[in-house]
Amino acid sequence: MKADVFIELKEGVADPEGEATKKALRLLGFKNVKSVSTVKVFRIDIDARNKDEAEEELKAMCEKLLANPVIQKYKIEWVE
Amino acid sequence: MKADVFIELKEGVADPEGEATKKALRLLGFKNVKSVSTVKVFRIDIDARNKDEAEEELKAMCEKLLANPVIQKYKIEWVE
């Protein structure tokens, strides 16, 4: 089973990479860009008996390694 | 309008960050992980008259700045 694990910044946390990207896009002439934020995605292929079991495991991975709970939140989306 | 621009590595391009993440997850005991690959997402809020126009502009952004066409491909998904 394949899932996309989205790691994004919580509301109110500064996103300097997104800000820099927005500035660069505007300098290149893309004046319609209102905001840019960045998200990290881990596409994880996992063996499990069912989606519930896999989702439990993916949540544990986020809490133990993939996300920093102080500034980031995560979301799991199934690809297949 | 908000779009998620997914920047992922082309087939066959090494993904050391994904490999390292897989190793770390397995060391933590997540033995069911078969593979991990990483994708970068730029969530872009853009002003445009319609989605076609915005999509053209987002493609231009990818080609000029966001993606490296030698090793990366991009995909645009509408959030709202």
N, CA and C atoms of all chains as a GROMACS GRO file, in nm:
protein
  480
    1MET      N    1   0.084  -0.120   0.000
    1MET     CA    2   0.000   0.000   0.000
    1MET      C    3   0.087   0.124   0.000
    2LYS      N    4   0.042   0.224  -0.075
    2LYS     CA    5   0.123   0.346  -0.083
    2LYS      C    6   0.046   0.464  -0.026
    3ALA      N    7   0.114   0.540   0.057
    3ALA     CA    8   0.049   0.658   0.114
    3ALA      C    9   0.141   0.779   0.100
    4ASP      N   10   0.080   0.895   0.083
    4ASP     CA   11   0.154   1.020   0.088
    4ASP      C   12   0.136   1.078   0.228
    5VAL      N   13   0.248   1.100   0.296
    5VAL     CA   14   0.242   1.161   0.428
    5VAL      C   15   0.284   1.307   0.412
    6PHE      N   16   0.189   1.398   0.432
    6PHE     CA   17   0.215   1.541   0.416
    6PHE      C   18   0.259   1.599   0.550
    7ILE      N   19   0.376   1.661   0.551
    7ILE     CA   20   0.426   1.726   0.672
    7ILE      C   21   0.422   1.876   0.647
    8GLU      N   22   0.331   1.945   0.713
    8GLU     CA   23   0.326   2.089   0.690
    8GLU      C   24   0.340   2.167   0.820
    9LEU      N   25   0.376   2.294   0.805
    9LEU     CA   26   0.394   2.378   0.923
    9LEU      C   27   0.260   2.412   0.984
   10LYS      N   28   0.256   2.420   1.117
   10LYS     CA   29   0.134   2.464   1.184
   10LYS      C   30   0.110   2.612   1.154
   11GLU      N   31  -0.017   2.653   1.171
   11GLU     CA   32  -0.054   2.794   1.154
   11GLU      C   33   0.036   2.883   1.238
   12GLY      N   34   0.081   2.992   1.180
   12GLY     CA   35   0.157   3.089   1.258
   12GLY      C   36   0.307   3.064   1.263
   13VAL      N   37   0.350   2.948   1.214
   13VAL     CA   38   0.493   2.920   1.214
   13VAL      C   39   0.553   2.979   1.085
   14ALA      N   40   0.664   3.050   1.099
   14ALA     CA   41   0.726   3.114   0.984
   14ALA      C   42   0.774   3.010   0.882
   15ASP      N   43   0.758   3.043   0.754
   15ASP     CA   44   0.799   2.952   0.647
   15ASP      C   45   0.897   3.027   0.556
   16PRO      N   46   1.023   3.039   0.599
   16PRO     CA   47   1.119   3.121   0.523
   16PRO      C   48   1.141   3.070   0.381
   17GLU      N   49   1.132   2.939   0.362
   17GLU     CA   50   1.152   2.884   0.227
   17GLU      C   51   1.037   2.930   0.136
   18GLY      N   52   0.916   2.923   0.189
   18GLY     CA   53   0.800   2.969   0.111
   18GLY      C   54   0.810   3.118   0.080
   19GLU      N   55   0.850   3.196   0.180
   19GLU     CA   56   0.864   3.340   0.160
   19GLU      C   57   0.968   3.372   0.053
   20ALA      N   58   1.081   3.302   0.060
   20ALA     CA   59   1.189   3.325  -0.038
   20ALA      C   60   1.143   3.286  -0.178
   21THR      N   61   1.066   3.176  -0.186
   21THR     CA   62   1.016   3.132  -0.316
   21THR      C   63   0.919   3.235  -0.372
   22LYS      N   64   0.834   3.288  -0.288
   22LYS     CA   65   0.739   3.391  -0.333
   22LYS      C   66   0.814   3.512  -0.388
   23LYS      N   67   0.916   3.557  -0.314
   23LYS     CA   68   0.994   3.672  -0.360
   23LYS      C   69   1.059   3.644  -0.494
   24ALA      N   70   1.118   3.525  -0.506
   24ALA     CA   71   1.187   3.490  -0.631
   24ALA      C   72   1.089   3.486  -0.747
   25LEU      N   73   0.969   3.430  -0.724
   25LEU     CA   74   0.869   3.422  -0.830
   25LEU      C   75   0.824   3.562  -0.873
   26ARG      N   76   0.809   3.651  -0.776
   26ARG     CA   77   0.766   3.787  -0.809
   26ARG      C   78   0.876   3.860  -0.886
   27LEU      N   79   0.999   3.837  -0.847
   27LEU     CA   80   1.110   3.900  -0.920
   27LEU      C   81   1.116   3.851  -1.064
   28LEU      N   82   1.072   3.726  -1.084
   28LEU     CA   83   1.071   3.671  -1.220
   28LEU      C   84   0.951   3.720  -1.300
   29GLY      N   85   0.865   3.798  -1.237
   29GLY     CA   86   0.753   3.855  -1.310
   29GLY      C   87   0.618   3.793  -1.280
   30PHE      N   88   0.614   3.696  -1.191
   30PHE     CA   89   0.486   3.633  -1.158
   30PHE      C   90   0.417   3.714  -1.047
   31LYS      N   91   0.358   3.827  -1.091
   31LYS     CA   92   0.303   3.922  -0.995
   31LYS      C   93   0.171   3.874  -0.933
   32ASN      N   94   0.110   3.772  -0.990
   32ASN     CA   95  -0.019   3.724  -0.938
   32ASN      C   96  -0.006   3.630  -0.820
   33VAL      N   97   0.118   3.597  -0.785
   33VAL     CA   98   0.138   3.506  -0.672
   33VAL      C   99   0.108   3.579  -0.542
   34LYS      N  100   0.011   3.528  -0.466
   34LYS     CA  101  -0.025   3.593  -0.340
   34LYS      C  102   0.051   3.535  -0.222
   35SER      N  103   0.068   3.403  -0.221
   35SER     CA  104   0.146   3.342  -0.114
   35SER      C  105   0.199   3.207  -0.157
   36VAL      N  106   0.309   3.168  -0.095
   36VAL     CA  107   0.367   3.037  -0.122
   36VAL      C  108   0.400   2.974   0.013
   37SER      N  109   0.358   2.851   0.033
   37SER     CA  110   0.404   2.779   0.151
   37SER      C  111   0.456   2.643   0.107
   38THR      N  112   0.543   2.588   0.188
   38THR     CA  113   0.607   2.463   0.148
   38THR      C  114   0.560   2.348   0.235
   39VAL      N  115   0.548   2.234   0.171
   39VAL     CA  116   0.504   2.112   0.240
   39VAL      C  117   0.600   2.002   0.197
   40LYS      N  118   0.633   1.915   0.292
   40LYS     CA  119   0.719   1.802   0.260
   40LYS      C  120   0.631   1.678   0.252
   41VAL      N  121   0.653   1.598   0.149
   41VAL     CA  122   0.574   1.475   0.138
   41VAL      C  123   0.668   1.354   0.136
   42PHE      N  124   0.638   1.257   0.221
   42PHE     CA  125   0.706   1.128   0.215
   42PHE      C  126   0.609   1.029   0.153
   43ARG      N  127   0.645   0.973   0.038
   43ARG     CA  128   0.561   0.871  -0.025
   43ARG      C  129   0.610   0.735   0.025
   44ILE      N  130   0.531   0.672   0.108
   44ILE     CA  131   0.576   0.551   0.177
   44ILE      C  132   0.500   0.429   0.128
   45ASP      N  133   0.574   0.329   0.089
   45ASP     CA  134   0.516   0.201   0.047
   45ASP      C  135   0.528   0.108   0.168
   46ILE      N  136   0.415   0.059   0.215
   46ILE     CA  137   0.414  -0.017   0.340
   46ILE      C  138   0.335  -0.147   0.323
   47ASP      N  139   0.386  -0.252   0.384
   47ASP     CA  140   0.316  -0.381   0.388
   47ASP      C  141   0.225  -0.384   0.510
   48ALA      N  142   0.099  -0.412   0.491
   48ALA     CA  143   0.011  -0.424   0.607
   48ALA      C  144  -0.112  -0.503   0.566
   49ARG      N  145  -0.181  -0.559   0.666
   49ARG     CA  146  -0.298  -0.642   0.636
   49ARG      C  147  -0.414  -0.556   0.586
   50ASN      N  148  -0.425  -0.437   0.642
   50ASN     CA  149  -0.534  -0.350   0.597
   50ASN      C  150  -0.495  -0.203   0.620
   51LYS      N  151  -0.578  -0.114   0.566
   51LYS     CA  152  -0.545   0.029   0.570
   51LYS      C  153  -0.543   0.084   0.712
   52ASP      N  154  -0.632   0.036   0.798
   52ASP     CA  155  -0.635   0.084   0.936
   52ASP      C  156  -0.503   0.057   1.006
   53GLU      N  157  -0.456  -0.067   0.989
   53GLU     CA  158  -0.330  -0.106   1.051
   53GLU      C  159  -0.215  -0.021   0.996
   54ALA      N  160  -0.214  -0.003   0.864
   54ALA     CA  161  -0.107   0.077   0.802
   54ALA      C  162  -0.114   0.221   0.850
   55GLU      N  163  -0.237   0.272   0.863
   55GLU     CA  164  -0.250   0.412   0.905
   55GLU      C  165  -0.200   0.432   1.048
   56GLU      N  166  -0.226   0.335   1.134
   56GLU     CA  167  -0.174   0.342   1.271
   56GLU      C  168  -0.022   0.349   1.270
   57GLU      N  169   0.036   0.266   1.183
   57GLU     CA  170   0.182   0.262   1.176
   57GLU      C  171   0.238   0.393   1.120
   58LEU      N  172   0.171   0.446   1.018
   58LEU     CA  173   0.217   0.572   0.960
   58LEU      C  174   0.210   0.686   1.062
   59LYS      N  175   0.104   0.685   1.142
   59LYS     CA  176   0.092   0.789   1.246
   59LYS      C  177   0.207   0.778   1.346
   60ALA      N  178   0.240   0.655   1.383
   60ALA     CA  179   0.352   0.635   1.477
   60ALA      C  180   0.483   0.685   1.415
   61MET      N  181   0.500   0.661   1.285
   61MET     CA  182   0.622   0.710   1.216
   61MET      C  183   0.630   0.862   1.223
   62CYS      N  184   0.516   0.928   1.201
   62CYS     CA  185   0.515   1.074   1.205
   62CYS      C  186   0.552   1.122   1.344
   63GLU      N  187   0.494   1.058   1.444
   63GLU     CA  188   0.519   1.105   1.581
   63GLU      C  189   0.661   1.077   1.628
   64LYS      N  190   0.719   0.966   1.578
   64LYS     CA  191   0.853   0.931   1.624
   64LYS      C  192   0.965   0.993   1.541
   65LEU      N  193   0.940   1.015   1.413
   65LEU     CA  194   1.051   1.059   1.328
   65LEU      C  195   1.018   1.169   1.227
   66LEU      N  196   0.906   1.153   1.155
   66LEU     CA  197   0.889   1.237   1.035
   66LEU      C  198   0.850   1.382   1.065
   67ALA      N  199   0.770   1.402   1.169
   67ALA     CA  200   0.725   1.538   1.196
   67ALA      C  201   0.777   1.587   1.330
   68ASN      N  202   0.795   1.716   1.338
   68ASN     CA  203   0.830   1.780   1.466
   68ASN      C  204   0.700   1.838   1.523
   69PRO      N  205   0.645   1.776   1.627
   69PRO     CA  206   0.512   1.816   1.672
   69PRO      C  207   0.502   1.958   1.725
   70VAL      N  208   0.617   2.019   1.754
   70VAL     CA  209   0.614   2.156   1.804
   70VAL      C  210   0.572   2.252   1.693
   71ILE      N  211   0.620   2.228   1.571
   71ILE     CA  212   0.593   2.324   1.463
   71ILE      C  213   0.522   2.262   1.342
   72GLN      N  214   0.510   2.130   1.340
   72GLN     CA  215   0.453   2.069   1.220
   72GLN      C  216   0.331   1.983   1.249
   73LYS      N  217   0.246   1.971   1.148
   73LYS     CA  218   0.134   1.876   1.160
   73LYS      C  219   0.143   1.781   1.039
   74TYR      N  220   0.075   1.669   1.049
   74TYR     CA  221   0.083   1.574   0.938
   74TYR      C  222  -0.054   1.529   0.894
   75LYS      N  223  -0.058   1.477   0.771
   75LYS     CA  224  -0.184   1.431   0.712
   75LYS      C  225  -0.148   1.312   0.625
   76ILE      N  226  -0.229   1.208   0.631
   76ILE     CA  227  -0.200   1.088   0.552
   76ILE      C  228  -0.302   1.074   0.441
   77GLU      N  229  -0.255   1.056   0.317
   77GLU     CA  230  -0.347   1.036   0.204
   77GLU      C  231  -0.307   0.911   0.130
   78TRP      N  232  -0.402   0.825   0.100
   78TRP     CA  233  -0.371   0.701   0.028
   78TRP      C  234  -0.354   0.726  -0.120
   79VAL      N  235  -0.247   0.669  -0.176
   79VAL     CA  236  -0.224   0.681  -0.320
   79VAL      C  237  -0.284   0.560  -0.389
   80GLU      N  238  -0.268   0.443  -0.328
   80GLU     CA  239  -0.326   0.321  -0.385
   80GLU      C  240  -0.349   0.219  -0.275
   81MET      N  241  -0.704   3.154  -0.600
   81MET     CA  242  -0.704   3.009  -0.625
   81MET      C  243  -0.579   2.948  -0.564
   82LYS      N  244  -0.597   2.830  -0.507
   82LYS     CA  245  -0.483   2.766  -0.442
   82LYS      C  246  -0.451   2.635  -0.512
   83ALA      N  247  -0.323   2.615  -0.540
   83ALA     CA  248  -0.282   2.490  -0.604
   83ALA      C  249  -0.164   2.431  -0.530
   84ASP      N  250  -0.158   2.300  -0.530
   84ASP     CA  251  -0.040   2.230  -0.478
   84ASP      C  252   0.045   2.191  -0.599
   85VAL      N  253   0.168   2.238  -0.601
   85VAL     CA  254   0.260   2.202  -0.709
   85VAL      C  255   0.355   2.097  -0.654
   86PHE      N  256   0.342   1.976  -0.704
   86PHE     CA  257   0.424   1.863  -0.658
   86PHE      C  258   0.550   1.855  -0.742
   87ILE      N  259   0.666   1.860  -0.678
   87ILE     CA  260   0.792   1.848  -0.749
   87ILE      C  261   0.853   1.714  -0.707
   88GLU      N  262   0.855   1.618  -0.798
   88GLU     CA  263   0.913   1.489  -0.760
   88GLU      C  264   1.025   1.448  -0.854
   89LEU      N  265   1.107   1.358  -0.807
   89LEU     CA  266   1.220   1.312  -0.887
   89LEU      C  267   1.172   1.223  -1.000
   90LYS      N  268   1.238   1.234  -1.116
   90LYS     CA  269   1.206   1.144  -1.228
   90LYS      C  270   1.248   1.001  -1.193
   91GLU      N  271   1.186   0.906  -1.262
   91GLU     CA  272   1.220   0.764  -1.244
   91GLU      C  273   1.371   0.744  -1.259
   92GLY      N  274   1.428   0.666  -1.171
   92GLY     CA  275   1.569   0.633  -1.186
   92GLY      C  276   1.666   0.730  -1.122
   93VAL      N  277   1.615   0.844  -1.079
   93VAL     CA  278   1.704   0.940  -1.013
   93VAL      C  279   1.715   0.901  -0.864
   94ALA      N  280   1.836   0.898  -0.812
   94ALA     CA  281   1.857   0.859  -0.673
   94ALA      C  282   1.789   0.958  -0.578
   95ASP      N  283   1.732   0.904  -0.471
   95ASP     CA  284   1.664   0.987  -0.371
   95ASP      C  285   1.728   0.958  -0.234
   96PRO      N  286   1.844   1.016  -0.208
   96PRO     CA  287   1.917   0.985  -0.084
   96PRO      C  288   1.838   1.019   0.042
   97GLU      N  289   1.757   1.125   0.035
   97GLU     CA  290   1.678   1.162   0.153
   97GLU      C  291   1.574   1.053   0.183
   98GLY      N  292   1.510   1.004   0.077
   98GLY     CA  293   1.412   0.896   0.094
   98GLY      C  294   1.479   0.769   0.146
   99GLU      N  295   1.594   0.738   0.092
   99GLU     CA  296   1.668   0.618   0.137
   99GLU      C  297   1.706   0.628   0.285
  100ALA      N  298   1.755   0.745   0.323
  100ALA     CA  299   1.796   0.764   0.462
  100ALA      C  300   1.675   0.756   0.555
  101THR      N  301   1.563   0.810   0.509
  101THR     CA  302   1.441   0.804   0.591
  101THR      C  303   1.396   0.659   0.607
  102LYS      N  304   1.403   0.583   0.497
  102LYS     CA  305   1.365   0.442   0.507
  102LYS      C  306   1.452   0.369   0.608
  103LYS      N  307   1.583   0.392   0.600
  103LYS     CA  308   1.675   0.326   0.694
  103LYS      C  309   1.642   0.364   0.837
  104ALA      N  310   1.619   0.492   0.861
  104ALA     CA  311   1.590   0.538   0.997
  104ALA      C  312   1.460   0.475   1.048
  105LEU      N  313   1.359   0.468   0.962
  105LEU     CA  314   1.231   0.408   1.004
  105LEU      C  315   1.249   0.260   1.040
  106ARG      N  316   1.329   0.190   0.958
  106ARG     CA  317   1.351   0.048   0.986
  106ARG      C  318   1.429   0.029   1.117
  107LEU      N  319   1.526   0.118   1.140
  107LEU     CA  320   1.600   0.110   1.266
  107LEU      C  321   1.510   0.134   1.386
  108LEU      N  322   1.406   0.215   1.366
  108LEU     CA  323   1.312   0.242   1.475
  108LEU      C  324   1.211   0.129   1.492
  109GLY      N  325   1.220   0.027   1.404
  109GLY     CA  326   1.133  -0.089   1.422
  109GLY      C  327   1.019  -0.100   1.322
  110PHE      N  328   1.010  -0.005   1.229
  110PHE     CA  329   0.903  -0.011   1.128
  110PHE      C  330   0.949  -0.098   1.011
  111LYS      N  331   0.941  -0.229   1.035
  111LYS     CA  332   0.997  -0.325   0.939
  111LYS      C  333   0.910  -0.342   0.815
  112ASN      N  334   0.786  -0.293   0.821
  112ASN     CA  335   0.696  -0.310   0.707
  112ASN      C  336   0.716  -0.207   0.597
  113VAL      N  337   0.804  -0.111   0.623
  113VAL     CA  338   0.828  -0.007   0.523
  113VAL      C  339   0.906  -0.066   0.406
  114LYS      N  340   0.848  -0.060   0.287
  114LYS     CA  341   0.917  -0.114   0.169
  114LYS      C  342   0.999  -0.008   0.096
  115SER      N  343   0.944   0.111   0.085
  115SER     CA  344   1.023   0.217   0.023
  115SER      C  345   0.971   0.353   0.067
  116VAL      N  346   1.060   0.450   0.060
  116VAL     CA  347   1.023   0.588   0.093
  116VAL      C  348   1.080   0.678  -0.016
  117SER      N  349   0.997   0.764  -0.071
  117SER     CA  350   1.053   0.864  -0.160
  117SER      C  351   1.001   1.001  -0.117
  118THR      N  352   1.074   1.103  -0.151
  118THR     CA  353   1.038   1.236  -0.103
  118THR      C  354   0.989   1.322  -0.219
  119VAL      N  355   0.892   1.404  -0.186
  119VAL     CA  356   0.832   1.495  -0.283
  119VAL      C  357   0.824   1.631  -0.215
  120LYS      N  358   0.849   1.734  -0.294
  120LYS     CA  359   0.840   1.871  -0.240
  120LYS      C  360   0.711   1.931  -0.293
  121VAL      N  361   0.637   1.997  -0.207
  121VAL     CA  362   0.513   2.060  -0.252
  121VAL      C  363   0.518   2.210  -0.222
  122PHE      N  364   0.490   2.290  -0.325
  122PHE     CA  365   0.472   2.433  -0.303
  122PHE      C  366   0.322   2.460  -0.311
  123ARG      N  367   0.264   2.510  -0.203
  123ARG     CA  368   0.122   2.547  -0.203
  123ARG      C  369   0.113   2.694  -0.241
  124ILE      N  370   0.064   2.719  -0.363
  124ILE     CA  371   0.069   2.855  -0.417
  124ILE      C  372  -0.070   2.912  -0.430
  125ASP      N  373  -0.085   3.032  -0.373
  125ASP     CA  374  -0.211   3.104  -0.384
  125ASP      C  375  -0.191   3.207  -0.495
  126ILE      N  376  -0.273   3.198  -0.598
  126ILE     CA  377  -0.251   3.281  -0.717
  126ILE      C  378  -0.381   3.348  -0.760
  127ASP      N  379  -0.368   3.473  -0.804
  127ASP     CA  380  -0.481   3.548  -0.860
  127ASP      C  381  -0.487   3.522  -1.009
  128ALA      N  382  -0.600   3.478  -1.060
  128ALA     CA  383  -0.612   3.462  -1.205
  128ALA      C  384  -0.759   3.462  -1.241
  129ARG      N  385  -0.789   3.492  -1.369
  129ARG     CA  386  -0.929   3.498  -1.410
  129ARG      C  387  -0.993   3.360  -1.409
  130ASN      N  388  -0.914   3.258  -1.447
  130ASN     CA  389  -0.970   3.123  -1.449
  130ASN      C  390  -0.858   3.021  -1.428
  131LYS      N  391  -0.898   2.897  -1.410
  131LYS     CA  392  -0.800   2.793  -1.377
  131LYS      C  393  -0.701   2.766  -1.489
  132ASP      N  394  -0.750   2.776  -1.614
  132ASP     CA  395  -0.660   2.751  -1.727
  132ASP      C  396  -0.545   2.852  -1.727
  133GLU      N  397  -0.582   2.978  -1.708
  133GLU     CA  398  -0.482   3.084  -1.706
  133GLU      C  399  -0.383   3.062  -1.590
  134ALA      N  400  -0.438   3.027  -1.474
  134ALA     CA  401  -0.352   3.005  -1.357
  134ALA      C  402  -0.261   2.884  -1.381
  135GLU      N  403  -0.315   2.782  -1.444
  135GLU     CA  404  -0.234   2.662  -1.466
  135GLU      C  405  -0.118   2.690  -1.562
  136GLU      N  406  -0.146   2.772  -1.664
  136GLU     CA  407  -0.038   2.812  -1.755
  136GLU      C  408   0.074   2.881  -1.678
  137GLU      N  409   0.032   2.969  -1.588
  137GLU     CA  410   0.131   3.046  -1.511
  137GLU      C  411   0.209   2.954  -1.416
  138LEU      N  412   0.139   2.861  -1.353
  138LEU     CA  413   0.208   2.768  -1.262
  138LEU      C  414   0.308   2.682  -1.338
  139LYS      N  415   0.270   2.640  -1.460
  139LYS     CA  416   0.365   2.561  -1.541
  139LYS      C  417   0.490   2.642  -1.572
  140ALA      N  418   0.470   2.768  -1.605
  140ALA     CA  419   0.585   2.855  -1.634
  140ALA      C  420   0.674   2.868  -1.510
  141MET      N  421   0.612   2.880  -1.393
  141MET     CA  422   0.690   2.890  -1.268
  141MET      C  423   0.776   2.765  -1.247
  142CYS      N  424   0.715   2.649  -1.275
  142CYS     CA  425   0.789   2.525  -1.257
  142CYS      C  426   0.908   2.521  -1.352
  143GLU      N  427   0.882   2.562  -1.477
  143GLU     CA  428   0.989   2.553  -1.574
  143GLU      C  429   1.100   2.655  -1.549
  144LYS      N  430   1.062   2.772  -1.497
  144LYS     CA  431   1.163   2.875  -1.474
  144LYS      C  432   1.233   2.867  -1.340
  145LEU      N  433   1.165   2.815  -1.238
  145LEU     CA  434   1.224   2.823  -1.105
  145LEU      C  435   1.208   2.697  -1.018
  146LEU      N  436   1.086   2.646  -1.013
  146LEU     CA  437   1.057   2.549  -0.906
  146LEU      C  438   1.116   2.410  -0.929
  147ALA      N  439   1.120   2.367  -1.055
  147ALA     CA  440   1.168   2.231  -1.083
  147ALA      C  441   1.296   2.235  -1.166
  148ASN      N  442   1.377   2.135  -1.145
  148ASN     CA  443   1.495   2.116  -1.229
  148ASN      C  444   1.460   2.009  -1.332
  149PRO      N  445   1.440   2.050  -1.459
  149PRO     CA  446   1.386   1.956  -1.558
  149PRO      C  447   1.477   1.837  -1.588
  150VAL      N  448   1.602   1.846  -1.548
  150VAL     CA  449   1.693   1.734  -1.573
  150VAL      C  450   1.657   1.615  -1.483
  151ILE      N  451   1.622   1.643  -1.359
  151ILE     CA  452   1.598   1.533  -1.265
  151ILE      C  453   1.458   1.532  -1.204
  152GLN      N  454   1.382   1.639  -1.226
  152GLN     CA  455   1.251   1.645  -1.159
  152GLN      C  456   1.136   1.662  -1.256
  153LYS      N  457   1.019   1.614  -1.213
  153LYS     CA  458   0.897   1.641  -1.289
  153LYS      C  459   0.797   1.709  -1.196
  154TYR      N  460   0.697   1.774  -1.253
  154TYR     CA  461   0.601   1.843  -1.167
  154TYR      C  462   0.458   1.807  -1.204
  155LYS      N  463   0.371   1.829  -1.106
  155LYS     CA  464   0.230   1.798  -1.123
  155LYS      C  465   0.152   1.905  -1.047
  156ILE      N  466   0.046   1.954  -1.107
  156ILE     CA  467  -0.032   2.060  -1.042
  156ILE      C  468  -0.168   2.004  -0.998
  157GLU      N  469  -0.202   2.026  -0.873
  157GLU     CA  470  -0.333   1.982  -0.822
  157GLU      C  471  -0.402   2.099  -0.755
  158TRP      N  472  -0.529   2.118  -0.788
  158TRP     CA  473  -0.603   2.230  -0.728
  158TRP      C  474  -0.650   2.196  -0.589
  159VAL      N  475  -0.630   2.290  -0.498
  159VAL     CA  476  -0.678   2.271  -0.361
  159VAL      C  477  -0.816   2.336  -0.348
  160GLU      N  478  -0.833   2.452  -0.409
  160GLU     CA  479  -0.964   2.519  -0.408
  160GLU      C  480  -0.974   2.611  -0.528
   0.00000   0.00000   0.00000
